[in-house]
Amino acid sequence: MARHPYHRLRPARPAMPEVGISETGNIRSLHLGSDTIQSSMNLDNPTELVLSYSRAMMAWLLFADPPVHITQIGLGGGSFARWIDACLPDCRQTAVEINPNVIAVARGLFELPFEGETFEIVEADGAQYVKTLRGGTDIILTDGFDGEQIIDDLVSPGFFADCRQALSDKGIFMTNWWSGDKRYPRFVADLKEAFDGRVLEVPAESHGNIAVMAFRQTPAELNLDSLKKRAEQLARQYPLDFPALFSALKSANPHNGKHLHF
């Protein structure tokens, strides 16, 4: 397996939040320095995307076929890694996590995929790591919170520009943001600036999270009827309610009744 070259550019790191674990029934959850749940796993069905925001983060499949390579910024409890390993087994994954304690807990308690040809974990600052990719990844999934709010380095205009450069020609950047953050409108505006306006929002079913996606180039399909049919097809193919994701996408973005508009 060809690995992306990476050299740590910034060895000094701030103090990491404490990693905590809770269990309620058959749901095991990971916390970072607070009661806020960062990631959850169904012990009876580990590949299930338990949290609604994690399901919304898979809305990129409405616009893209299974990619060759996915980069995850923020490992958490490995929800994305498990789902992708089970549902997109031919896809290679790299999970980039800055906190070694998160990596250790995820490996020990969250049933991560086998680390080998199709899945690797890189302990690194994700904002620095993406600078090395240069078109080398097809999908970027960004989910980086410190227990209180999103990490500043993952919402900067420079980071968005680096992510665009890291993506392949038809690549998609996907991030999880909190709609109640007063900075949210600025985040969206800066992301649109970096991706020439090609940005769509997918509200999660609950908790105020919004999955925001940006496209390196205009997707081939923006017709609502075609996207609805694709959602129905994907729902038959994968254990995820893609028609609900399509409905959320349609309700949150401008369209003329026939096509989505950026």
N, C-alpha and C positions, 0 to 999 in steps of 0.2 A: 504494500500500500504506500503510495506516495504521500508523505507528510508535508504539510505546509511549513516552510522555514520560519522559525521564530527565535528571536533573540530578545531577552528581557531588556527593555530600554530604561526602565525606571525602577530600581530595586527597592527604594524606600516606599513603605506603605503605611497608611494610617491604621490605627487600632481597629481590629475586626469585631463586629458585634458577636455576642455570645450565641451559640447555636443551641436551641432547645427543641424537645420533642414532646408531643402530646398525643394521646389516643382517646378517641370517643367511639365506642362500639368497634366496628371493623375499619375505622378510618384513622390512619397514622398521619400526623402533620408535623411539619418543620417550621420553626420560628427563629427569627433573628433578633434577639435582644428585646422582644416585646411579645404581647399576646397575639399580635397580628399573624395570621396563618400565611406563610409564604408558599407552601406546597403541601399537597395531601395525596395519600395513596390508599386505595381500597385493598386491604389485606387479602380479601377473597378474590379480587380481580385487579392485580397490580397495573395492568395496562390501561385501565379506565382513566379518563381525564375527569377527575372528581370536581375540580373547581371550574366555575363557569367561564372565568377569564381564560383558562387554559384551553377550553374548547373553542372559544372565539379566536384564539391565536392560530388555529388550524384553518381559518377562512381563506388563506392563500391558495389552498387546493382548489378553490372555485376558479382560479385563474391560471393554474399551472399544473402540468403533469408531474408525477413523482420526479424529483430532481436527482442529480448525481451526488451532490454534497450539501449538507446543511450545517451551518455554524450556529451554536447556541451561546449567547452571552448571558451567563448566569445559569448554574446547574440546578440550584435548589435541591428539591427531593427527586429530581430526575423524571418528572412527569412526561415531558416532551420526549426524552430519550427512550423511555419504555414504550410509549405509543408509537413512535416512529420505527423503533426496532421491530415491533410486532406487525405494524400495518404497512410499512414501506421498507421491507427487509433488504432491498437492493440498494438503498440509499446509505451513503457514508455520513457519519455524524462526528462533529468535533464540538465538545462542550467546554467552554472557557469559563473558569471559576477562579476568582481572586482569593477566596477564603479557604485555606487548607482544611479548616475544621468542617466546613460544609461538605467538602469532597469526602472526608473521612466518614462523616455521618451518613452521607448518601450511599457510599459504598457498603457500609456496614448494615444499614437499616432500611434501605429503600429499593432493594432488588434491581439494581442497575443492570443494563445489558452487559454481556461479556466484553471486556476491553480488548480489542484486537483489530482485525481488518476493517470492520465497519463502524467501530465506536472507539473514540479516544477522549480522554479528559486532559486538558491543558490547564495547569495552575498558572494563571496570568491575569493581568489587568485587561479586561475585554476591550476597553477603549484604545489601548495600545496595540493589542493583538490584531485588530481588524486592519491596521495600517499595513500589515505584512501580506494581506491576501491578494490584492491587485487582480480582481476578476476571478479569484480562485474558489468562490463559493456561490451557490445558486439561491439559497434562502438564508437570511439571518433572522433568528428569533431572539429578541432582546427582552430580558425580564430581570432587571437589576434594581432591587430595593435593599435598603440597609436596615429595615425594621421600622423605619419611620416614614421615609419618603424615597422617591427614586434617586439614584445616584447621579449627581450633577454631571459627571463626565459622560453619562449615557444619554443626555438630552442637550448637548452642546451643538451649535452649528458645525463645528469642526468634526465631531463624531459622525453626524449625519453625512457630511461630505465624504468622510473616510469609508463609511458603509456603502455609499453609492459606488465608490471606486473599487471596493472589495467584491462587489457582485458581478456575476457573469452578465452577458448582454440582456437576458430576459429575467434577471434576478429580481427578487422581492425582499424588501426589508419589512420586518414585522416586529412591533413593540407593544408592550403592555403598559398603559398609563392609567392614572386615576383621574376621573373626570372632575372630582371635587378639588383638585389642586388648582389654586388660583393662577398658576403658571401654564396650565394646560393650553389655552389659546396660543400662547407664545411658542410652546413646543410644536404645535401643529403648523403654525406659520413658518417656523424655521425649517421644519421637515419639508414643507412644500417648496420653500426656496431651494433646498438642496436637490430636490427631485423634480424640479420644473412643474410643480403643481400636481403631480401624479400621486395623489394621496387619497385613501378611502378609510373610513372609520367603521368598526364593527362593535357596537356595544355588547358587553357581556350580559347574560340574563339577570345578573344580580350584582350587588356590591359596588356599583359605580365604576367598575373597570371598563376600559375601552381598548380593544385591539386595533392598532392603527397600522396600516400597511402603505408602503411606498414602492413604486415600480420604477426600475431603471429605465424601461421604455414602456410605451403605452401597450397594455395587454391586448391580445388579439381579439378578445371577446368582451364587449361591454353591453351587449344586448340582453335585456332583462329576461326575455322568454328563454333565450339560450342558457343563461346562467341558472335560471330556475330548473331547467331540464338537467343541467349538469349537477345541480345540488341533489336532485332526486337520484341520479345515477350514483353519485358518491355515497349517498346514504345506503344504497344497496351494497356498495363495495366495502365500506368501512363502518365501524361501530360508533358513529357520530351523527348527530341530527343536523345534517347540512342544510335541509330546507329551513330550519330555524335560523341558521347563520345567514342564509340568503335573505330571509325576511328582515333580520337586523341590519344587514348591509343596505337593503333597499330603503328602509325607513330612515337611515341616518345620513344618506348621501343624496346630492341633487340628481334628478333625472327628469326626463320629459314623458315618462310613462312607457317608453320603449327602450331607452338607452341610459346608462349611467353617465354622468358628466363629472369631470374633475373641476 
